Amino acid sequence: MKIVINQLRTFRTAAFNYKEISPGKLKRKVKGVSSHEWLARQNSDPYVEKAKMLNYRCRSAFKLIEIDDRFKILRPGYHVVDCGASPGSWTQVTVKRVNSDASDKSLLQGKVISVDRQLIYPIEGATLIGNADFTDPTSEQTIIKALNGNKCDAVISDMAPNATGIRDLDNENIIKLCYMVLKFAITNSKVGASVLMKLWQCGDSKKLELDIGKFYEKVNVVKPKSSRSDSTEMFLLGREFKGLKNS
């Protein structure tokens, strides 16, 4: 299938069209909480305790559970790519929801491919691609090979860049990651598929939302209850991929 080039140019990708940030315009983040405050918050967080009880690797599992319970983007038999998967809580949830571990023989068996720059401890039912930078074209080809000729039913991303402490730069970097996820999704998904990505509330989030809407019938801004109230974290969900036109 030949892809109409103009379709892929309707949004800015991570590789170009981002203005240079001048040092005078950079705003530094407020210094983060101390290790003592962080530990106190962890100990009082019900989702941290619940994650331990249910054997999830971290509390972020409940964000995906909430989103999927509401929007039903993960179903048995689906092929899903999990970007920025380490330590693996989203992969744990996805494996069960798409039945990629074949734990329910009465349901279709899906496939979960998880990629991260860090190593990911083995998860039964998931194809793990560790020590791989999602933004590297080589990693993309590895993912495509693992799909074995199939297209994605969902591309999900909990990726975030390493924080620099400079708000404008951190926001720019996470937007770049989101556009790379979007580009991968629209070139490797089947019609009707979904894309889910994490970002922080910032000036470019609205444009990203509009760009997702060019390729997906429905776009939702989601803030799960399990996201901490003092966090600027949000998720953009595109559903019902329209597909790309043939030339």
C-alpha positions, 0 to 999 in steps of 0.5 A: 500500500502506498501512503499519501505523503501529505497525510503523514505531513499533517502533523509535526513529528519529533524530527522537525518543525519544533522551534528552538527554545532560547535560554531566556525563555526557559522556565524551571520546574519547582523543585521536586519533593524530598525523598522523605516526602516521596516515601511518605506519599508512597506509604499513604497511597492506596494504589501503591498498596493495591498494586502490591496486593495484585502483584502489579509492578507499579501503580500505573497499572490502574491508570490503564485499567481505568481507561480500558474499563471505560473505553474498551480498547483492549480485547481478546485477540488484539495485537498491541504495542506497549511503548515505554513499557518498563517496569511492565505494569501496563504489559501485565494488564494488557496480557490479560485483557487481550489473552496473549498468555492464552490463560482462557482457552475459550477466547482468542489469543492476542499478542503484546509487544513491549519495548523500552530502553531498559530491560524488562523482567520477563512477563508470560504472554508478552514479547519483550524488546528491552534495551531498545529506544523506541525512537530509533528506526532499528527498534521500529523495524524490530517491532514490525518484525515481531508483529509478523505481518499483523497490524496493531489493534492498539498502540499504547504509551506510558513513555516520558522523557528523563526530566531536565527540571526545565519545564518548557524543555520537558514539555517539548520532549514529551510532545516529541515522543507523542508525535513519534507514537502517533506516527508509528500508530498510523503507519502500523495500525488496522482500521478501527484501532486505538492509540493511547499516549501520556503527556503533560498539560502544556501549550502544545497538547491541544494541537496534538489532540487536533492532530490525532483527530485527523486520523481517529474518529474519536479523541478523548482527554483522560485523567484517570482517578489513579493519577495523582491529583497534584500531577499535570499528567494526562492521557490522549486517546484516539479511537476508531482509526480512519486508515490511510488513503491509497494513492 
